[in-house]
Amino acid sequence: MDIIVGWIVRRISELGGYENVSDSVKVDIFGLDIADVSGSIRLFSDVMKRLGIKLDGGELYEEFQRIYDESVDRDASKDKAEDKM
C-alpha cells in the first residue's frame, strides 16, 4: 500500500497539489469505483496526511464522499450510454 500511496502523492504533486487537481482526475487517481470503500477511505486518509492536508474526520469523510459520488455518477452515465448502443 505504501507504494500506491507514494505514487498517488507524487502524481498529485506533479499536477500542482491536491487543490489544483480536478475532481475527475481525483476519481481516476484514487480509483474510487472499487468495491472496498473502507479501504479507499483509508488510502485517501493516508494520502491526505502525506500531502500535509489536515482534515478532521467529518471533513475527510465529506471530501471522500463527494469524490466517491462523482465516481458512481460517472459509472451510471457510462452504463446508460452503453445500454443505448
N, C-alpha and C positions, 0 to 999 in steps of 0.2 A: 504494500500500500504506500510505503514511503516513496517508491519510485514514481507512482502515479501522482501523488501529491506534489512531488518535486517537479514533475513535468507540467502539471497544471499551474503551479506558481511561476515557472519560467515562461510558459505561454502567455499568462496574464500580464507578466512584466513586459514581454515583447510587445504586447498590444497597448501598452501605455498605462497599465494599472487597472484595477478592478472597476473603478467608477467610469472608465473610458470604454469598457467592453460592452457591446450591445447585448441585450437580453438573449437574442437568438444565438449569439456566439457563446454566452454563458451556458445555455442549454446544451449546445454541442460539446463544449469543454467538459462539463460535469456529467454528461451522458445521463441526464435525469429521467430518461424514459425507461430506465431499467426497473425491474420489479422490486428490488430491495431498497425501499425508500429510507429505512432507518440507516442502512449502510451509506446511502447517498448523503444523508444529513450529517453523519459522522465525517465523511470525506469533505463535505462543504465546510464544516466547522474547522477541520484541520487546515484547510487551505486558507480560510479567513485568518486564523491565528498566525500562520506563517507569513501572510502578507501584512501582518500588523494591524489588521482591521478588527477592532473590538466591538463585538455585537453582544448584547445581553441575550439571554435565552429567547425572549419574545421577539426581539429584532431578528435574530438568526433564523428563527422559525418562519417569520413573516417573509423574509427575503427568499429563503428556500422555497416556501410555498408559492410565492409569486412566480418564480422561475419554473418550478415544477408544473404549475397550472398552465404556463405557456407551452411547456413540452406536451402536456396532454392535449391542449387545444390544437397544437400543430399536428400531432398524430391523428386526431379525429378529422381534421381537414384533409390530410393526406389520404386517409381511408375513404372519405367521401369522394374525393377526386378519382381514386382507383375504382370505386364502385360505378362511377359514371362511364368509365371506359368500356 
